[in-house]
Amino acid sequence: MAGKLQRLIYVDDEPDIRAIARFVLQELAGYGVEFCSSGAEAIECARRFKPDLILLDVMMPGMDGIETFKRLSAMPQLAGVPIVFMTAKAMKHEWDDYRRLGVAGIISKPFDPMELSDAIEKIWRAHHKMQEPA
């Protein structure tokens, strides 16, 4: 079984959403979290922070979540690190497209702050269960 989830990167261009996530993830759940406001910032942060999991907004100006996902996924030091999309895009075909990209999970926005850490833990466990040898 996977180790304990401890270190996250949370990427979202909206300061209000980052503030809510900061309270929920750091204060309530006790994770070590680095917060980024852009894809470029997330890539730089991932080089130095070594996260266990990345939460990534899909719709961001400049480098969107999909491009950011592709760049993060190509980084050797992030091999095996699950990346979770956080998105207001809730159409089934969009979610199917995201899954085909290889995201570990998808969390709908707006998210329920009181359920966010449970949703992340569920994705974390499912991701690592899939990685276990049969």
HELIX and SHEET records of a PDB file:
HELIX    1   1 PRO A   15  ARG A   22  1                                   8    
HELIX    2   2 PHE A   23  LEU A   28  3                                   6    
HELIX    3   3 GLY A   39  PHE A   49  1                                  11    
HELIX    4   4 GLY A   65  SER A   73  1                                   9    
HELIX    5   5 PRO A   76  LEU A   78  5                                   3    
HELIX    6   6 LYS A   92  LEU A  101  1                                  10    
HELIX    7   7 PRO A  113  GLU A  115  5                                   3    
HELIX    8   8 LEU A  116  GLN A  131  1                                  16    
SHEET    1   A 5 GLY A  32  CYS A  36  0                                        
SHEET    2   A 5 ARG A   7  VAL A  11  1                                        
SHEET    3   A 5 LEU A  53  ASP A  57  1                                        
SHEET    4   A 5 ILE A  83  THR A  87  1                                        
SHEET    5   A 5 GLY A 105  SER A 108  1                                        
END                                                                             
